[in-house]
Amino acid sequence: MKPHHQFWLILILGFAGLYLFRELGPTNYAIGVLTRCMILAIVAVGLNLLIGQAGLVSLGQAALYGIGAYVAAWLTLRADVPFLPAVVSGVVAAGLMGAALAYPSVRVRGVYLAVITIAFGLVFQNVLVEWVPVTGGTLGLTGIPRGEVFGVRLTRQIYFWVAAGSLAASFNIVYALTYSRYGRAMRATAQSENAASALGIDVARTRMFAFVVSASLAGLAGALYTFLNLFVNYETFTFFQSVSFLLMVIFGGIGTLLGPLVGAGILTYVPELFQDFREWQVFFYGAMLAAVMFLMPRGIVGTISKLAVWLTARPQTRDAKPWPSPAALPVTMVGGHVEGTVVAEIKRFTIRFGGLTAVNEASMSIKAGTVHGLIGPNGAGKSSLLNLMSGFYQPTSGTMQFLGAPTAGIASSHLARRGLARTFQNTELFGDMTVLENVLVGLHCQYKATLAETILRLPRFFTEERAMVGEATQLLELVGLTDYADELARNLPFGHQRRLEIARALALRPKLLLLDEPAAGLTHGEIEQLKELVQTLTAQGIAVVLVEHHVDMVMSLSHEVTVLDYGQVIASGEPAAVQYDPKVIEAYFGTGDLLVPASENERPPVVAGSA
Amino acid sequence: MEQILQFVLSGLSQGGIYALVAIGYYMMWAATKAANFTHGDIFMLGAVSTVILAGLGIPLPLAMPLAILLSAAAGALIERVAVRPFNQGPSSVGWMLTTIAIGLMMESAFTATYGPLGKPLYSPLAQSPIRISGTGIYPQELLIPVVAIAIMLALEIFYQRTIVGRAMLAVAANRIAAGLMGINVNRISMIAYAMAAGIGALAGILLAPVAEASPAMGALIGLKAFVIAIVAGMSSARGVVFVALAYGVLEKMIEGFISTGARNAIGFGVMILLLLIFPNGIFGKREVVKV
């Protein structure tokens, strides 16, 4: 079932179920419980975006929920703010707090967010109890009036539908983000930070965005909770509640659409059964979390849908098409720079790691429409130089001009957006995304539709998405992988992974393409095809830097070759000239006279094994 | 002036506890790029099990090492059962959830059986406070930072001089390469967790005579220690201990000059700010991306 079918099915069946429930004439208590369940589900839906897409965990969701609740309560009680603005303020406050927590913590390692959010949750509780004039201390804020919208008083019966509508809206937001470039970017950062930033995605910002969305939804839920419960108290917003939100997502199935809704339902109704456990209640929650993790890490929905896929799967035959097929080159890439103009100019690049100078005063000039070979023995500094050029390392000294502008201090993701693409020595694909999605991530920066257009699914979103899928398909055709479009990237054979990585890099519509050992692990036939592809690209004016150990390939393709040894450029020029440069021969084979027959040599021959 | 001396001494004492727990987070993190998230509960286990063992009539000099051994075994078990299977790949978060589950279960199991209230542990060093110009402090409290620094120095020797310690450094630097050099990476990780747990338990035992041993004693301290280890940069025991001691003193200063209620909020705010200024931690080196 396609995601958008799932989405509409859940929405329609959900509302039908709610309608039926109301027709059965439930008690006020039952309506209240279900309303609360829907409010908690809003938090779970938001948290699912964070965990399932961005791969981050928050253990302070209850505190963000609490911020929404307290802000709405305080504004209503102390400033007579009406229902709608109070709720909106709750959302904004929680979102801002989310940004403040995420920015410092996700830059280095996503895991840190979990620690920071837990700590924040505990401090939040502390503040609620201690800051009596604002929060009412342990008593909390009481006597909150029921909300009113456009003159309609929000009684329990009506509020039920307000909660349902808010849940549907939140569900829609998360669905729309998940199946758009935003969700793809989040999944990409979760699976390979390096590849994501090489494709122009700002990893820290993407993570922050995911957290701000989930924090805002928690704030929305909190504000709604305030007008359901009509009083707020610190006891609702505990670490334990944060764990319970997490459980909802995991129980239901991380990353699934329906999962958090199922999870919220279970965790609202099951604890009522646990009341008798008393002091063992927390133990039971812990045991439940452990049991799910050990026995059913995909959660209920995830496990069932996996089972369904397994039962209905039919074997398919897929064939890699001959490649490259230059005819498939997307129009966006046809005709670039005039051959020969300088694309990148490197002057005296140097980088030191502690005492080791990996690259030492290396200078290079890379011209449009040409292949610039970069060779040298292992450890010569080739990859370091590539990392310097693509912004993964910042040089100790030296400069680079890319398309006429200096690159000093510019992050790799920004360079990528300017048209500097690269592949990795050890392929870094987004393994759990499909082949097509991998290329679509590469197109991330070409999208023009705004966030609002994406969430509301306005026409431009669809036309653009179709155009991008078209371009991505063309790129797959270029490398002969169209048949594999819906296969997970990690299932591809190695040679195909290399091809996919090149197609993905081309999605940036690069002016300069850095290939880091693209032929490593390829068969002889594949190498010939790769050469053909590189020539196709240079014919379009793309500048290619080729780091390779296959000297034959480098020599036959390159217009210019630079040889590195111990971080220094020891030779540079046309392939033929470089090949016979004594310094190059020495770097690769040592001093020359070893190969000279012993009879012509004045020294006594070296006898193996002699003492 | 006397007041400040008092804050510094009791702050160092508090910081010593953070240091011993945070060292554990550092060791686990170095070995596995993961940790027992609720390491604070191991700290609690050390204190509470000593009290229980002592209650059974086992003399303290025997009960304490027993409790430390027990906690180390728990640490090793957690590594094997809850961390290793759930720490596949750089962005896995499963270990976080499984260790939290275990922490929740431990804490609530002790609350239900041992009781939620704290029980004191006897120590000859916590009987009569030393008077330092008007204010009193137990010798036990002064002992804590001394032990923390001693453990730190011992660890440094362990890392530099012993074969297991060097293997641990190798695993921290590059897990795969260490494995290829014939180091049993899994066993080294397990040893790191066991050692971390032993040190954490020792911290609990040191604190119990002055603050009582209760099932809830570990949660907050564990968390603060984790934040401290992150802010320090997860790069060396020395850095972790330094930040921990400084944080302890900062907390006492906030308590003394502002209010007890503001302690956690301000302390946490300072930590967030430090992380904002030093994204890799104060003593952390910028990680070179391997591409």
Chai-1 contact restraints between the chains, C-beta under 6 A:
chainA,res_idxA,chainB,res_idxB,connection_type,confidence,min_distance_angstrom,max_distance_angstrom,comment,restraint_id
A,G55,B,S91,contact,1.0,0.0,6.0,A-B,restraint_1
A,V57,B,V93,contact,1.0,0.0,6.0,A-B,restraint_2
A,V57,B,M96,contact,1.0,0.0,6.0,A-B,restraint_3
A,P104,B,I272,contact,1.0,0.0,6.0,A-B,restraint_4
A,P104,B,L275,contact,1.0,0.0,6.0,A-B,restraint_5
A,P104,B,L276,contact,1.0,0.0,6.0,A-B,restraint_6
A,R107,B,P279,contact,1.0,0.0,6.0,A-B,restraint_7
A,V108,B,P279,contact,1.0,0.0,6.0,A-B,restraint_8
A,V108,B,N280,contact,1.0,0.0,6.0,A-B,restraint_9
A,Y112,B,I230,contact,1.0,0.0,6.0,A-B,restraint_10
A,A114,B,M96,contact,1.0,0.0,6.0,A-B,restraint_11
A,V115,B,F226,contact,1.0,0.0,6.0,A-B,restraint_12
A,V115,B,V227,contact,1.0,0.0,6.0,A-B,restraint_13
A,I118,B,L223,contact,1.0,0.0,6.0,A-B,restraint_14
A,A119,B,L223,contact,1.0,0.0,6.0,A-B,restraint_15
A,A119,B,V227,contact,1.0,0.0,6.0,A-B,restraint_16
A,A119,B,F268,contact,1.0,0.0,6.0,A-B,restraint_17
A,V123,B,N264,contact,1.0,0.0,6.0,A-B,restraint_18
A,V123,B,A265,contact,1.0,0.0,6.0,A-B,restraint_19
A,V123,B,F268,contact,1.0,0.0,6.0,A-B,restraint_20
A,N126,B,N264,contact,1.0,0.0,6.0,A-B,restraint_21
A,V127,B,A265,contact,1.0,0.0,6.0,A-B,restraint_22
A,E130,B,G261,contact,1.0,0.0,6.0,A-B,restraint_23
A,A190,B,S91,contact,1.0,0.0,6.0,A-B,restraint_24
A,N194,B,V289,contact,1.0,0.0,6.0,A-B,restraint_25
A,N194,B,V291,contact,1.0,0.0,6.0,A-B,restraint_26
A,E279,B,T111,contact,1.0,0.0,6.0,A-B,restraint_27
A,E279,B,A112,contact,1.0,0.0,6.0,A-B,restraint_28
A,W280,B,A112,contact,1.0,0.0,6.0,A-B,restraint_29
A,V282,B,L104,contact,1.0,0.0,6.0,A-B,restraint_30
A,V282,B,S108,contact,1.0,0.0,6.0,A-B,restraint_31
A,F283,B,M105,contact,1.0,0.0,6.0,A-B,restraint_32
A,F283,B,S108,contact,1.0,0.0,6.0,A-B,restraint_33
A,F283,B,A109,contact,1.0,0.0,6.0,A-B,restraint_34
A,G286,B,A101,contact,1.0,0.0,6.0,A-B,restraint_35
A,G286,B,L104,contact,1.0,0.0,6.0,A-B,restraint_36
A,G286,B,M105,contact,1.0,0.0,6.0,A-B,restraint_37
A,A287,B,M105,contact,1.0,0.0,6.0,A-B,restraint_38
A,L289,B,A101,contact,1.0,0.0,6.0,A-B,restraint_39
A,A290,B,A101,contact,1.0,0.0,6.0,A-B,restraint_40
A,M293,B,L97,contact,1.0,0.0,6.0,A-B,restraint_41
A,M293,B,T98,contact,1.0,0.0,6.0,A-B,restraint_42
A,N387,B,V291,contact,1.0,0.0,6.0,A-B,restraint_43
A,F392,B,V289,contact,1.0,0.0,6.0,A-B,restraint_44
A,F392,B,V291,contact,1.0,0.0,6.0,A-B,restraint_45
A,F424,B,V291,contact,1.0,0.0,6.0,A-B,restraint_46
